[in-house]
Amino acid sequence: MAQSNEESLRIYGKVVDYYTSKPIYNATIIAIPWRGSFEQRYFITYTDSEGFYEIALPMYDLYGLRCEYLVYVLHTNASTGLIDYVPALYPEDVSKGGIKDSMELSFNLVPGAVVEIYPKRRADMWYILSKSAPSWYIITLVDSSTFEAPTLPNGTVIIYGEPPVHSVKKRLGIMGADIQYLSSRGLFVKNMVIVPADTSVYLVAKMQFLNERTKRKDILSMLIGFQGKPIKLRKGERILVDIRSEMYKVSADTLETLTRNLEEKLAQAEQEGFYVGAEREDLQRGVVQNVEAAKNLLPPLNPSPSERELDAVRFQYLEEAYYSLRLLENRLGIMRALAQSHATFYPPFFAVFSIAIGSFLFEDTKKKLITTLVLDPLIIIPLYYIHPGFSIIMNPQCKIVFDIFGLGKVFGFKAVTVQGNLFFIAVIIASI
């Protein structure tokens, strides 16, 4: 039988300054339904001049089911309109459930300052190997000397941004009070971080992008300061931190890694017999020089890049470098594919060619046969050592896939894969 919606639970307590133990007047207490269905998405009350508050909440939801609540507390400076204490949350670990019984709940708030993150929207965050915005991003705090989470009272919010689900945070080892249940209801700006006042900290940003090359999810990590130094602000201060420089540095580092990989492939191609002088020149001019130009406009070489310089880094240098790198990768792939197909085609072609020459020169069948058996190896053996396609197809790692025009999928047959060197030997035997 459904319970009466008139029944309520009572949460009450006191909010004080963590360092001075003085009561905090007009702190905002926000109770958010964690489990339960309501037309009202949250319930609000405020502390009095002594720091006390009390709030009555429905014990049962619209369907008579028992409710659970999360309780946030934050404080806004009346004169500046800025948050001047680090928000707190109870319970800190929401995976174990929320408050479902009346209780006394007091908070110790740490004086704080506002760091506004730019870009403001997740949709504007960028990574060179992804065509879309990150599926989530987290911004946390670390002490500038230990690079560990700063020592703060239990329940102090240290996770900002648009975090993933609890299981993903746990897998990443990111634990602590999370602002997302407040920001998802429009009660906290998503690109805002509240840092402890008079404490030297760095921000750590983690973002998950879908890598278009591997089709896997890449998690990028960035250490963020302010003007090349740790962030240290007085209570109630506000600064704007542009993290595009850090995002672009990650993309530049990624391009340098891809460049090294391509250089290794070019060296391998040279060993196989390809001439890749033009490709090396294009790699240097189209990729390496563009990445170097981008890094010259980013910290630490350029501590405070302008808007115009940041646009140049992304659109003029990094994206152009990646486009050039993709073209070079495709060129190298086409060169290898053509060489491999030629190596497969040459044995039967020159076998037929040798037969034609023997038939043209002699009428005697025996002489035709001898001419064919002598001429064909004389052509194929030098080609084997000169033409790069033979080195590719004889590599034990080379695989030949038979799936003519994709008909196997149409008729439900699996594509046949044969080791390259075995296939080549079979072609030679068949040609003979």
PyMOL commands that set and color helices and strands:
alter all, ss='L'
color gray80, all
select helices_A, chain A and resi 94-96+122-124+166-171+180-183+244-272+277-296+307-361+365-386+388-393+404-411+420-431
alter helices_A, ss='H'
color red, helices_A
select strands_A, chain A and resi 8-17+28-35+43-46+52-58+68-74+88-90+103-104+107-109+112-118+136-143+157-162+177-178+192-196+201-210+217-224+238-242+399-402+416-419
alter strands_A, ss='S'
color yellow, strands_A
deselect
rebuild
show_as cartoon
